[in-house]
Amino acid sequence: MEERLLLFPELMNGNFHEFMASRKNIVILIVNKNIANKLVKTEKKIFDMATDVAVEYKKSDNALFQFCWLDGSELVNSIVMHFVNEPGLVVLNSTTYQYYEFEADLTTVTADNIKRFLSSIQNDTAVAYGGNSIFHRIRRMFFEIYSTLHQMFSHQPLVSCILLGLPTMILTFICYNICCAEVYDEEQEREMAEEQERREDIHENHEKLE
């Protein structure tokens, strides 16, 4: 496991469970590549700074942290259950599923700021959020649904309206017909009962006349 995790690899859905199996604090740098699949100048500077920190921790034989980077924040959003700024820095405890979020603007900080943040985690003075309790699992499930819908409407609002609106209209139509059918059946039964009573009254009156 140790040999397969490189110094500063990319975190993806395919290797996420491999990182979680390391039982370390996963230091995740969130960046966003442009259309040319490259980092812009500002994010390249942050990437290089985080790489230097990773190298320094590797040289000091610090086994508490595993550094990685992530293109886009979708995966991290589902973990922390809110939308993380890009670029951003989140540290995930692979054992407890708790996370620590670096709240300062990465475009204005130095490597020393990041190292102090990591030291506060190592010294148990940083504030941890989240977890893997039943409550957090349920909350995470609902957030993933909300996040999926948010992305759909953000990128393709017209298609999303059709995909969600059409089934909703069909379901509404079916429910309306079911409810109306029940009302119609009750109305029909009442009319039939009234008609039967009228026939019985006519029959009784006829027998009396005879």
Disulfide bonds with the S-S distance in Angstrom:
none
